[in-house]
Amino acid sequence: MDLNRSQPENDDHDDLLGGNSRDSSPEIPNPAPLAGSSDSSEAFPHEVKEGTLAQILGITGNRVRVLAQDGVVVRSRRGFYDTRASIKNYCARLREGASRAGKQPSESSDQKAEVLRLTRAKADREEARVARERGELIPIDDVRREWTDLAVNLRSQILNIGPRVSARTGLDRDTAALLEEELRLALTELDNAR
């Protein structure tokens, strides 16, 4: 193989773009002109059938019919659609949906928090109702009444300790009075502690 040659006789390697490396410039096909350009030929026909429009937009024929009912794609006659207007409207609909997706939700976070708080309160109230029906909860007034009765009864029993012990053991009056005084002091301290 001669390394000094400027052009190889038989090049086994085509250039990366698929053309022969000996070609001075690869041929690039002319793109189809855009609709509305000064060229008389158009990129798309003026009207197309439903299936063709579905393929162009990448959707199903059923979706084309729904979009026609919504006024997005433009029906030119039965089974045919205005290509340019339909594509334009469909793209506008997609842009509109994308811009809505990026916006903040209409409800503020404060409103959402308030709704959540209200929902939790309703759930708690319902749980309490069910627990009351099962007998798992007792009304607070009933509990207060029972504890008050218990405390009054306990106080009476404690204050009766002095006279009972005095009668059984024969304590003198001074010792019995001292015992009663200590019991009252203990009850007073308990009362002040709450």
TIRO-2110 file (N, C-alpha, C; in Angstrom, 1 decimal):
// TIRO-2110
0.9, -1.2, 0.0, N, 1, A
0.0, 0.0, 0.0, CA, 1, A
0.9, 1.2, 0.0, C, 1, A
0.6, 2.2, -0.9, N, 2, A
1.4, 3.4, -1.0, CA, 2, A
0.8, 4.5, -0.2, C, 2, A
1.6, 4.9, 0.8, N, 3, A
1.1, 6.0, 1.7, CA, 3, A
1.2, 7.4, 1.1, C, 3, A
1.9, 7.6, 0.0, N, 4, A
2.1, 8.9, -0.6, CA, 4, A
1.0, 9.2, -1.5, C, 4, A
0.1, 8.3, -1.8, N, 5, A
-1.0, 8.6, -2.7, CA, 5, A
-2.0, 9.7, -2.1, C, 5, A
-2.5, 10.6, -2.9, N, 6, A
-3.5, 11.5, -2.4, CA, 6, A
-4.9, 11.0, -2.3, C, 6, A
-5.2, 10.1, -3.3, N, 7, A
-6.6, 9.5, -3.3, CA, 7, A
-6.4, 8.0, -3.5, C, 7, A
-7.0, 7.2, -2.6, N, 8, A
-6.9, 5.8, -2.8, CA, 8, A
-7.7, 5.3, -4.0, C, 8, A
-7.2, 4.3, -4.7, N, 9, A
-7.9, 3.8, -5.8, CA, 9, A
-9.2, 3.1, -5.4, C, 9, A
-9.2, 2.3, -4.4, N, 10, A
-10.4, 1.6, -3.9, CA, 10, A
-10.5, 1.9, -2.4, C, 10, A
-11.4, 2.8, -2.1, N, 11, A
-11.6, 3.1, -0.7, CA, 11, A
-12.7, 2.2, -0.1, C, 11, A
-12.3, 1.3, 0.9, N, 12, A
-13.2, 0.4, 1.5, CA, 12, A
-14.0, 1.1, 2.6, C, 12, A
-13.6, 2.3, 2.9, N, 13, A
-14.3, 3.0, 4.0, CA, 13, A
-15.1, 4.2, 3.5, C, 13, A
-16.4, 4.1, 3.5, N, 14, A
-17.2, 5.3, 3.2, CA, 14, A
-17.1, 6.3, 4.3, C, 14, A
-17.3, 7.6, 4.0, N, 15, A
-17.2, 8.5, 5.1, CA, 15, A
-18.4, 8.3, 6.0, C, 15, A
-18.3, 9.0, 7.2, N, 16, A
-19.3, 8.7, 8.2, CA, 16, A
-20.7, 9.1, 7.9, C, 16, A
-20.9, 10.0, 6.9, N, 17, A
-22.3, 10.4, 6.5, CA, 17, A
-22.9, 9.5, 5.5, C, 17, A
-22.1, 8.5, 5.0, N, 18, A
-22.7, 7.5, 4.1, CA, 18, A
-22.3, 7.8, 2.7, C, 18, A
-21.6, 8.8, 2.4, N, 19, A
-21.2, 9.1, 1.0, CA, 19, A
-19.8, 8.6, 0.8, C, 19, A
-19.4, 8.6, -0.5, N, 20, A
-18.0, 8.2, -0.8, CA, 20, A
-17.1, 9.3, -0.4, C, 20, A
-15.9, 8.9, 0.1, N, 21, A
-15.0, 9.9, 0.6, CA, 21, A
-14.4, 10.7, -0.5, C, 21, A
-14.5, 10.2, -1.8, N, 22, A
-13.9, 10.9, -2.9, CA, 22, A
-14.9, 12.0, -3.4, C, 22, A
-16.2, 12.0, -3.0, N, 23, A
-17.1, 13.0, -3.4, CA, 23, A
-16.7, 14.3, -2.8, C, 23, A
-16.9, 15.4, -3.5, N, 24, A
-16.5, 16.7, -3.0, CA, 24, A
-17.5, 17.2, -2.0, C, 24, A
-18.8, 16.9, -2.2, N, 25, A
-19.8, 17.3, -1.2, CA, 25, A
-21.0, 16.3, -1.3, C, 25, A
-21.5, 15.8, -0.2, N, 26, A
-22.6, 14.9, -0.2, CA, 26, A
-23.9, 15.7, -0.6, C, 26, A
-24.8, 14.9, -1.2, N, 27, A
-26.0, 15.6, -1.6, CA, 27, A
-27.0, 15.5, -0.4, C, 27, A
-27.6, 16.6, -0.1, N, 28, A
-28.6, 16.7, 1.0, CA, 28, A
-29.9, 17.0, 0.3, C, 28, A
-30.9, 16.1, 0.6, N, 29, A
-32.2, 16.3, 0.0, CA, 29, A
-32.9, 17.6, 0.5, C, 29, A
-33.6, 18.2, -0.4, N, 30, A
-34.3, 19.4, 0.0, CA, 30, A
-35.5, 19.1, 0.8, C, 30, A
-35.7, 19.8, 2.0, N, 31, A
-36.8, 19.5, 2.8, CA, 31, A
-38.1, 20.0, 2.2, C, 31, A
-39.2, 19.4, 2.5, N, 32, A
-40.5, 19.8, 2.0, CA, 32, A
-40.7, 21.2, 2.5, C, 32, A
-41.2, 22.1, 1.7, N, 33, A
-41.5, 23.5, 2.2, CA, 33, A
-42.6, 23.5, 3.2, C, 33, A
-42.6, 24.5, 4.1, N, 34, A
-43.6, 24.6, 5.1, CA, 34, A
-44.9, 25.2, 4.5, C, 34, A
-46.0, 24.8, 5.1, N, 35, A
-47.3, 25.4, 4.7, CA, 35, A
-47.2, 26.9, 4.9, C, 35, A
-47.7, 27.7, 4.0, N, 36, A
-47.7, 29.1, 4.1, CA, 36, A
-46.4, 29.8, 3.5, C, 36, A
-45.5, 28.9, 3.0, N, 37, A
-44.3, 29.5, 2.4, CA, 37, A
-44.6, 30.0, 1.0, C, 37, A
-43.6, 30.7, 0.4, N, 38, A
-43.9, 31.2, -0.9, CA, 38, A
-43.9, 30.2, -2.0, C, 38, A
-43.3, 29.0, -1.7, N, 39, A
-43.3, 27.9, -2.7, CA, 39, A
-44.8, 27.4, -2.9, C, 39, A
-45.1, 27.1, -4.1, N, 40, A
-46.5, 26.7, -4.4, CA, 40, A
-46.9, 25.3, -3.8, C, 40, A
-45.9, 24.4, -3.6, N, 41, A
-46.2, 23.1, -3.1, CA, 41, A
-46.3, 23.2, -1.6, C, 41, A
-47.1, 22.4, -0.9, N, 42, A
-47.3, 22.5, 0.5, CA, 42, A
-46.7, 21.2, 1.2, C, 42, A
-46.3, 21.3, 2.5, N, 43, A
-45.8, 20.2, 3.2, CA, 43, A
-46.9, 19.1, 3.4, C, 43, A
-48.1, 19.5, 3.7, N, 44, A
-49.2, 18.6, 3.9, CA, 44, A
-50.3, 19.0, 3.0, C, 44, A
-51.1, 18.0, 2.6, N, 45, A
-52.3, 18.4, 1.8, CA, 45, A
-53.3, 19.2, 2.6, C, 45, A
-54.1, 20.0, 1.9, N, 46, A
-55.1, 20.9, 2.6, CA, 46, A
-56.0, 20.1, 3.5, C, 46, A
-56.5, 18.9, 3.1, N, 47, A
-57.3, 18.1, 4.0, CA, 47, A
-56.9, 16.7, 3.9, C, 47, A
-57.1, 16.0, 5.0, N, 48, A
-56.7, 14.6, 5.2, CA, 48, A
-57.9, 13.8, 5.8, C, 48, A
-57.8, 12.5, 5.6, N, 49, A
-58.8, 11.6, 6.3, CA, 49, A
-58.5, 11.5, 7.8, C, 49, A
-59.5, 11.0, 8.5, N, 50, A
-59.3, 10.9, 9.9, CA, 50, A
-58.1, 10.1, 10.3, C, 50, A
-57.9, 8.9, 9.7, N, 51, A
-56.8, 8.0, 10.0, CA, 51, A
-55.4, 8.7, 9.8, C, 51, A
-55.4, 9.4, 8.7, N, 52, A
-54.1, 10.1, 8.3, CA, 52, A
-53.8, 11.2, 9.4, C, 52, A
-54.8, 12.0, 9.8, N, 53, A
-54.6, 13.0, 10.8, CA, 53, A
-54.2, 12.4, 12.1, C, 53, A
-54.8, 11.2, 12.4, N, 54, A
-54.4, 10.5, 13.7, CA, 54, A
-53.0, 10.1, 13.6, C, 54, A
-52.5, 9.7, 12.5, N, 55, A
-51.1, 9.3, 12.4, CA, 55, A
-50.2, 10.5, 12.5, C, 55, A
-50.6, 11.6, 11.8, N, 56, A
-49.8, 12.8, 11.9, CA, 56, A
-49.6, 13.3, 13.3, C, 56, A
-50.7, 13.3, 14.1, N, 57, A
-50.7, 13.8, 15.4, CA, 57, A
-50.3, 12.8, 16.5, C, 57, A
-50.2, 11.5, 16.1, N, 58, A
-49.8, 10.5, 17.0, CA, 58, A
-50.8, 10.1, 18.0, C, 58, A
-52.1, 10.1, 17.6, N, 59, A
-53.2, 9.8, 18.4, CA, 59, A
-54.1, 8.8, 17.7, C, 59, A
-55.2, 8.4, 18.4, N, 60, A
-56.1, 7.4, 17.7, CA, 60, A
-57.2, 8.1, 17.0, C, 60, A
-57.9, 7.4, 16.1, N, 61, A
-59.0, 8.0, 15.3, CA, 61, A
-60.1, 8.4, 16.3, C, 61, A
-60.3, 7.7, 17.3, N, 62, A
-61.3, 8.0, 18.3, CA, 62, A
-61.0, 9.4, 19.0, C, 62, A
-59.7, 9.6, 19.3, N, 63, A
-59.3, 10.8, 19.9, CA, 63, A
-59.5, 12.0, 18.9, C, 63, A
-59.3, 11.7, 17.6, N, 64, A
-59.5, 12.8, 16.6, CA, 64, A
-61.0, 13.2, 16.6, C, 64, A
-61.9, 12.2, 16.7, N, 65, A
-63.3, 12.5, 16.8, CA, 65, A
-63.7, 13.3, 18.0, C, 65, A
-63.1, 13.0, 19.2, N, 66, A
-63.4, 13.7, 20.4, CA, 66, A
-62.8, 15.1, 20.3, C, 66, A
-61.6, 15.3, 19.7, N, 67, A
-61.1, 16.6, 19.5, CA, 67, A
-61.9, 17.4, 18.6, C, 67, A
-62.5, 16.8, 17.6, N, 68, A
-63.4, 17.5, 16.6, CA, 68, A
-64.6, 18.0, 17.4, C, 68, A
-65.2, 17.2, 18.3, N, 69, A
-66.3, 17.6, 19.1, CA, 69, A
-66.0, 18.8, 20.0, C, 69, A
-64.7, 18.8, 20.4, N, 70, A
-64.3, 19.9, 21.3, CA, 70, A
-63.8, 21.1, 20.5, C, 70, A
-63.8, 21.0, 19.2, N, 71, A
-63.5, 22.2, 18.3, CA, 71, A
-62.0, 22.3, 18.2, C, 71, A
-61.2, 21.3, 18.5, N, 72, A
-59.7, 21.5, 18.4, CA, 72, A
-59.3, 21.1, 17.0, C, 72, A
-59.7, 20.0, 16.5, N, 73, A
-59.4, 19.7, 15.1, CA, 73, A
-60.6, 20.1, 14.2, C, 73, A
-60.3, 20.6, 13.0, N, 74, A
-61.4, 21.2, 12.2, CA, 74, A
-61.8, 20.3, 11.1, C, 74, A
-63.1, 19.9, 11.1, N, 75, A
-63.6, 19.0, 10.1, CA, 75, A
-64.0, 19.8, 8.9, C, 75, A
-63.5, 19.4, 7.7, N, 76, A
-63.8, 20.2, 6.5, CA, 76, A
-65.0, 19.6, 5.8, C, 76, A
-65.1, 18.3, 5.9, N, 77, A
-66.3, 17.6, 5.4, CA, 77, A
-66.3, 16.2, 6.0, C, 77, A
-67.4, 15.5, 5.8, N, 78, A
-67.5, 14.2, 6.4, CA, 78, A
-66.3, 13.3, 6.2, C, 78, A
-65.6, 12.9, 7.4, N, 79, A
-64.5, 12.1, 7.3, CA, 79, A
-63.2, 12.7, 6.9, C, 79, A
-63.2, 14.0, 6.7, N, 80, A
-62.0, 14.8, 6.3, CA, 80, A
-61.8, 16.0, 7.2, C, 80, A
-60.5, 16.3, 7.4, N, 81, A
-60.2, 17.4, 8.3, CA, 81, A
-59.2, 18.4, 7.7, C, 81, A
-59.3, 19.6, 8.0, N, 82, A
-58.4, 20.7, 7.6, CA, 82, A
-57.1, 20.5, 8.3, C, 82, A
-56.1, 20.1, 7.5, N, 83, A
-54.8, 19.7, 8.1, CA, 83, A
-54.1, 20.9, 8.8, C, 83, A
-53.9, 22.0, 8.2, N, 84, A
-53.2, 23.1, 8.8, CA, 84, A
-53.9, 23.6, 10.0, C, 84, A
-55.2, 23.9, 10.0, N, 85, A
-55.9, 24.4, 11.1, CA, 85, A
-55.9, 23.4, 12.3, C, 85, A
-56.1, 22.1, 11.9, N, 86, A
-56.1, 21.1, 13.0, CA, 86, A
-54.8, 20.9, 13.7, C, 86, A
-53.7, 20.9, 12.9, N, 87, A
-52.4, 20.8, 13.6, CA, 87, A
-52.1, 22.0, 14.4, C, 87, A
-52.5, 23.2, 13.9, N, 88, A
-52.3, 24.5, 14.6, CA, 88, A
-53.0, 24.4, 16.0, C, 88, A
-54.3, 24.1, 15.9, N, 89, A
-55.2, 24.0, 17.1, CA, 89, A
-54.7, 23.0, 18.1, C, 89, A
-54.3, 21.8, 17.6, N, 90, A
-53.8, 20.7, 18.4, CA, 90, A
-52.5, 21.1, 19.2, C, 90, A
-51.6, 21.8, 18.5, N, 91, A
-50.4, 22.3, 19.1, CA, 91, A
-50.7, 23.3, 20.2, C, 91, A
-51.7, 24.2, 19.9, N, 92, A
-52.1, 25.2, 20.8, CA, 92, A
-52.6, 24.6, 22.1, C, 92, A
-53.5, 23.5, 21.9, N, 93, A
-54.0, 22.8, 23.0, CA, 93, A
-52.9, 22.1, 23.9, C, 93, A
-51.9, 21.5, 23.2, N, 94, A
-50.8, 20.9, 24.0, CA, 94, A
-50.0, 22.0, 24.7, C, 94, A
-49.8, 23.1, 24.1, N, 95, A
-49.0, 24.2, 24.8, CA, 95, A
-49.8, 24.7, 26.0, C, 95, A
-51.1, 24.8, 25.8, N, 96, A
-52.0, 25.3, 26.9, CA, 96, A
-52.0, 24.3, 28.1, C, 96, A
-52.1, 23.0, 27.8, N, 97, A
-52.0, 22.0, 28.8, CA, 97, A
-50.7, 22.0, 29.5, C, 97, A
-49.6, 22.2, 28.8, N, 98, A
-48.3, 22.2, 29.4, CA, 98, A
-48.1, 23.4, 30.3, C, 98, A
-48.6, 24.6, 29.9, N, 99, A
-48.5, 25.8, 30.7, CA, 99, A
-49.3, 25.6, 32.0, C, 99, A
-50.5, 25.0, 31.9, N, 100, A
-51.3, 24.7, 33.1, CA, 100, A
-50.6, 23.8, 34.0, C, 100, A
-49.9, 22.8, 33.5, N, 101, A
-49.2, 21.8, 34.3, CA, 101, A
-48.1, 22.5, 35.2, C, 101, A
-47.5, 23.5, 34.7, N, 102, A
-46.5, 24.2, 35.4, CA, 102, A
-47.0, 25.2, 36.5, C, 102, A
-48.2, 25.5, 36.5, N, 103, A
-48.8, 26.6, 37.4, CA, 103, A
-49.1, 26.0, 38.7, C, 103, A
-49.1, 26.8, 39.7, N, 104, A
-49.5, 26.4, 41.1, CA, 104, A
-51.0, 26.0, 41.1, C, 104, A
-51.3, 25.1, 42.0, N, 105, A
-52.7, 24.7, 42.1, CA, 105, A
-53.6, 25.9, 42.6, C, 105, A
-54.8, 25.9, 42.3, N, 106, A
-55.7, 27.0, 42.6, CA, 106, A
-55.9, 27.2, 44.1, C, 106, A
-55.9, 26.1, 44.8, N, 107, A
-56.0, 26.1, 46.3, CA, 107, A
-54.7, 26.4, 46.9, C, 107, A
-54.7, 27.3, 47.9, N, 108, A
-53.4, 27.6, 48.6, CA, 108, A
-53.1, 26.5, 49.6, C, 108, A
-51.9, 26.5, 50.1, N, 109, A
-51.5, 25.5, 51.1, CA, 109, A
-52.3, 25.7, 52.4, C, 109, A
-52.7, 27.0, 52.7, N, 110, A
-53.5, 27.2, 53.9, CA, 110, A
-54.8, 26.6, 53.8, C, 110, A
-55.4, 26.7, 52.6, N, 111, A
-56.8, 26.1, 52.4, CA, 111, A
-56.7, 24.6, 52.5, C, 111, A
-55.6, 24.0, 51.9, N, 112, A
-55.5, 22.6, 52.0, CA, 112, A
-55.3, 22.1, 53.5, C, 112, A
-54.5, 22.9, 54.2, N, 113, A
-54.3, 22.6, 55.6, CA, 113, A
-55.6, 22.7, 56.4, C, 113, A
-56.4, 23.7, 56.1, N, 114, A
-57.7, 23.8, 56.8, CA, 114, A
-58.6, 22.7, 56.5, C, 114, A
-58.6, 22.2, 55.2, N, 115, A
-59.5, 21.1, 54.8, CA, 115, A
-59.0, 19.8, 55.5, C, 115, A
-57.7, 19.7, 55.6, N, 116, A
-57.1, 18.5, 56.3, CA, 116, A
-57.5, 18.5, 57.7, C, 116, A
-57.4, 19.7, 58.4, N, 117, A
-57.7, 19.8, 59.8, CA, 117, A
-59.1, 19.5, 60.1, C, 117, A
-60.0, 20.0, 59.2, N, 118, A
-61.5, 19.7, 59.3, CA, 118, A
-61.7, 18.2, 59.1, C, 118, A
-61.1, 17.6, 58.2, N, 119, A
-61.3, 16.2, 57.9, CA, 119, A
-60.9, 15.3, 59.1, C, 119, A
-59.7, 15.7, 59.7, N, 120, A
-59.2, 15.0, 60.9, CA, 120, A
-60.2, 15.1, 62.0, C, 120, A
-60.7, 16.4, 62.2, N, 121, A
-61.7, 16.6, 63.3, CA, 121, A
-62.9, 15.8, 63.2, C, 121, A
-63.4, 15.7, 61.9, N, 122, A
-64.6, 14.9, 61.7, CA, 122, A
-64.3, 13.4, 62.0, C, 122, A
-63.1, 12.9, 61.6, N, 123, A
-62.8, 11.5, 61.8, CA, 123, A
-62.7, 11.3, 63.3, C, 123, A
-62.0, 12.2, 64.1, N, 124, A
-61.9, 12.0, 65.5, CA, 124, A
-63.3, 12.0, 66.2, C, 124, A
-64.2, 12.9, 65.7, N, 125, A
-65.5, 12.9, 66.3, CA, 125, A
-66.3, 11.6, 66.0, C, 125, A
-66.1, 11.1, 64.8, N, 126, A
-66.8, 9.8, 64.5, CA, 126, A
-66.2, 8.6, 65.3, C, 126, A
-64.9, 8.6, 65.5, N, 127, A
-64.2, 7.6, 66.4, CA, 127, A
-64.8, 7.7, 67.8, C, 127, A
-64.9, 8.9, 68.3, N, 128, A
-65.4, 9.0, 69.7, CA, 128, A
-66.9, 8.5, 69.8, C, 128, A
-67.7, 8.8, 68.8, N, 129, A
-69.1, 8.4, 68.8, CA, 129, A
-69.1, 6.8, 68.8, C, 129, A
-68.3, 6.2, 68.0, N, 130, A
-68.3, 4.7, 67.9, CA, 130, A
-67.8, 4.2, 69.3, C, 130, A
-66.8, 4.8, 69.8, N, 131, A
-66.3, 4.3, 71.1, CA, 131, A
-67.3, 4.4, 72.2, C, 131, A
-68.1, 5.5, 72.2, N, 132, A
-69.2, 5.7, 73.2, CA, 132, A
-70.2, 4.6, 73.1, C, 132, A
-70.6, 4.3, 71.8, N, 133, A
-71.6, 3.3, 71.6, CA, 133, A
-71.1, 1.9, 72.0, C, 133, A
-69.8, 1.7, 72.0, N, 134, A
-69.3, 0.4, 72.4, CA, 134, A
-69.1, 0.4, 73.9, C, 134, A
-69.3, 1.5, 74.6, N, 135, A
-69.1, 1.6, 76.0, CA, 135, A
-67.6, 1.8, 76.4, C, 135, A
-66.8, 2.1, 75.5, N, 136, A
-65.4, 2.3, 75.7, CA, 136, A
-65.1, 3.7, 76.3, C, 136, A
-66.0, 4.7, 76.1, N, 137, A
-65.8, 6.0, 76.7, CA, 137, A
-67.0, 6.3, 77.7, C, 137, A
-66.6, 7.0, 78.7, N, 138, A
-67.6, 7.4, 79.7, CA, 138, A
-67.7, 8.9, 79.7, C, 138, A
-68.9, 9.5, 79.8, N, 139, A
-69.0, 10.9, 79.9, CA, 139, A
-68.2, 11.5, 81.1, C, 139, A
-67.5, 12.6, 80.9, N, 140, A
-66.7, 13.3, 81.9, CA, 140, A
-67.5, 13.6, 83.2, C, 140, A
-68.7, 14.0, 83.0, N, 141, A
-69.6, 14.3, 84.2, CA, 141, A
-69.8, 13.1, 85.1, C, 141, A
-69.9, 12.0, 84.5, N, 142, A
-70.1, 10.7, 85.3, CA, 142, A
-68.8, 10.4, 86.0, C, 142, A
-67.7, 10.6, 85.4, N, 143, A
-66.4, 10.3, 86.0, CA, 143, A
-66.2, 11.3, 87.2, C, 143, A
-66.4, 12.6, 87.0, N, 144, A
-66.3, 13.6, 88.0, CA, 144, A
-67.2, 13.2, 89.3, C, 144, A
-68.4, 12.9, 89.0, N, 145, A
-69.3, 12.5, 90.1, CA, 145, A
-68.8, 11.3, 90.9, C, 145, A
-68.3, 10.3, 90.2, N, 146, A
-67.8, 9.1, 90.9, CA, 146, A
-66.6, 9.4, 91.7, C, 146, A
-65.7, 10.2, 91.1, N, 147, A
-64.5, 10.5, 91.9, CA, 147, A
-64.8, 11.4, 93.1, C, 147, A
-65.7, 12.4, 92.9, N, 148, A
-66.1, 13.2, 94.0, CA, 148, A
-66.7, 12.4, 95.2, C, 148, A
-67.6, 11.5, 94.8, N, 149, A
-68.2, 10.6, 95.8, CA, 149, A
-67.1, 9.8, 96.5, C, 149, A
-66.2, 9.3, 95.7, N, 150, A
-65.1, 8.5, 96.3, CA, 150, A
-64.2, 9.3, 97.3, C, 150, A
-63.9, 10.5, 96.9, N, 151, A
-63.0, 11.4, 97.7, CA, 151, A
-63.7, 11.8, 99.0, C, 151, A
-65.0, 12.1, 98.9, N, 152, A
-65.8, 12.5, 100.1, CA, 152, A
-65.9, 11.3, 101.1, C, 152, A
-66.1, 10.1, 100.5, N, 153, A
-66.2, 8.9, 101.3, CA, 153, A
-64.8, 8.6, 102.0, C, 153, A
-63.8, 8.7, 101.2, N, 154, A
-62.4, 8.5, 101.7, CA, 154, A
-62.1, 9.4, 102.9, C, 154, A
-62.4, 10.7, 102.7, N, 155, A
-62.2, 11.7, 103.7, CA, 155, A
-62.9, 11.4, 105.0, C, 155, A
-64.2, 11.0, 104.9, N, 156, A
-64.9, 10.6, 106.1, CA, 156, A
-64.3, 9.4, 106.8, C, 156, A
-63.9, 8.4, 106.0, N, 157, A
-63.3, 7.3, 106.6, CA, 157, A
-61.9, 7.6, 107.3, C, 157, A
-61.2, 8.5, 106.7, N, 158, A
-59.9, 8.9, 107.4, CA, 158, A
-60.1, 9.7, 108.6, C, 158, A
-61.1, 10.6, 108.6, N, 159, A
-61.4, 11.4, 109.8, CA, 159, A
-62.0, 10.5, 110.9, C, 159, A
-62.6, 9.4, 110.6, N, 160, A
-63.2, 8.5, 111.6, CA, 160, A
-62.1, 7.6, 112.3, C, 160, A
-60.9, 7.6, 111.7, N, 161, A
-59.8, 6.8, 112.3, CA, 161, A
-59.5, 7.1, 113.7, C, 161, A
-59.4, 8.4, 114.0, N, 162, A
-59.0, 8.9, 115.3, CA, 162, A
-60.0, 8.4, 116.4, C, 162, A
-61.3, 8.7, 116.3, N, 163, A
-62.3, 8.3, 117.3, CA, 163, A
-62.3, 6.7, 117.4, C, 163, A
-62.2, 6.0, 116.3, N, 164, A
-62.3, 4.5, 116.4, CA, 164, A
-61.1, 4.0, 117.1, C, 164, A
-59.9, 4.5, 116.8, N, 165, A
-58.7, 4.0, 117.5, CA, 165, A
-58.7, 4.4, 119.0, C, 165, A
-59.2, 5.6, 119.3, N, 166, A
-59.3, 6.0, 120.7, CA, 166, A
-60.3, 5.1, 121.5, C, 166, A
-61.4, 4.7, 120.9, N, 167, A
-62.4, 3.9, 121.5, CA, 167, A
-61.8, 2.5, 121.7, C, 167, A
-61.1, 1.9, 120.8, N, 168, A
-60.6, 0.6, 120.8, CA, 168, A
-59.4, 0.4, 121.8, C, 168, A
-58.6, 1.5, 121.8, N, 169, A
-57.3, 1.4, 122.6, CA, 169, A
-57.3, 2.1, 123.9, C, 169, A
-58.4, 2.9, 124.1, N, 170, A
-58.5, 3.7, 125.3, CA, 170, A
-57.5, 4.8, 125.4, C, 170, A
-57.2, 5.5, 124.3, N, 171, A
-56.3, 6.7, 124.2, CA, 171, A
-56.9, 7.8, 125.0, C, 171, A
-56.0, 8.6, 125.6, N, 172, A
-56.5, 9.8, 126.3, CA, 172, A
-56.9, 10.8, 125.3, C, 172, A
-57.6, 11.8, 125.8, N, 173, A
-58.2, 12.9, 124.8, CA, 173, A
-57.1, 13.6, 124.1, C, 173, A
-56.0, 13.9, 124.7, N, 174, A
-54.9, 14.7, 124.1, CA, 174, A
-54.3, 13.9, 123.0, C, 174, A
-54.1, 12.6, 123.2, N, 175, A
-53.5, 11.7, 122.1, CA, 175, A
-54.5, 11.6, 121.0, C, 175, A
-55.7, 11.4, 121.3, N, 176, A
-56.7, 11.3, 120.3, CA, 176, A
-56.9, 12.5, 119.4, C, 176, A
-56.8, 13.7, 120.1, N, 177, A
-56.8, 15.0, 119.4, CA, 177, A
-55.6, 15.2, 118.5, C, 177, A
-54.4, 14.8, 119.0, N, 178, A
-53.2, 14.8, 118.2, CA, 178, A
-53.3, 14.0, 117.0, C, 178, A
-53.8, 12.8, 117.1, N, 179, A
-54.0, 11.8, 116.0, CA, 179, A
-55.0, 12.5, 114.9, C, 179, A
-56.1, 13.0, 115.4, N, 180, A
-57.1, 13.6, 114.5, CA, 180, A
-56.5, 14.8, 113.8, C, 180, A
-55.7, 15.6, 114.5, N, 181, A
-55.0, 16.8, 113.9, CA, 181, A
-54.1, 16.4, 112.8, C, 181, A
-53.3, 15.4, 113.0, N, 182, A
-52.4, 14.9, 112.0, CA, 182, A
-53.1, 14.4, 110.8, C, 182, A
-54.2, 13.7, 111.0, N, 183, A
-55.0, 13.2, 109.8, CA, 183, A
-55.6, 14.3, 109.0, C, 183, A
-56.1, 15.4, 109.7, N, 184, A
-56.6, 16.5, 109.0, CA, 184, A
-55.5, 17.3, 108.2, C, 184, A
-54.3, 17.4, 108.9, N, 185, A
-53.2, 18.0, 108.2, CA, 185, A
-52.8, 17.3, 106.9, C, 185, A
-52.8, 16.0, 107.0, N, 186, A
-52.5, 15.2, 105.8, CA, 186, A
-53.5, 15.4, 104.7, C, 186, A
-54.8, 15.4, 105.1, N, 187, A
-55.8, 15.7, 104.1, CA, 187, A
-55.7, 17.1, 103.5, C, 187, A
-55.4, 18.1, 104.3, N, 188, A
-55.2, 19.4, 103.8, CA, 188, A
-54.1, 19.5, 102.8, C, 188, A
-53.0, 18.9, 103.1, N, 189, A
-51.8, 18.9, 102.2, CA, 189, A
-52.1, 18.2, 100.9, C, 189, A
-52.9, 17.1, 100.9, N, 190, A
-53.3, 16.5, 99.7, CA, 190, A
-54.2, 17.4, 98.9, C, 190, A
-55.1, 18.1, 99.6, N, 191, A
-56.0, 19.0, 98.9, CA, 191, A
-55.2, 20.2, 98.2, C, 191, A
-54.2, 20.7, 98.9, N, 192, A
-53.4, 21.8, 98.4, CA, 192, A
-52.5, 21.3, 97.2, C, 192, A
-52.1, 20.1, 97.2, N, 193, A
-51.2, 19.5, 96.2, CA, 193, A
-51.8, 19.5, 94.8, C, 193, A
-53.2, 19.4, 94.7, N, 194, A
-53.8, 19.3, 93.4, CA, 194, A
-54.0, 20.6, 92.8, C, 194, A
END
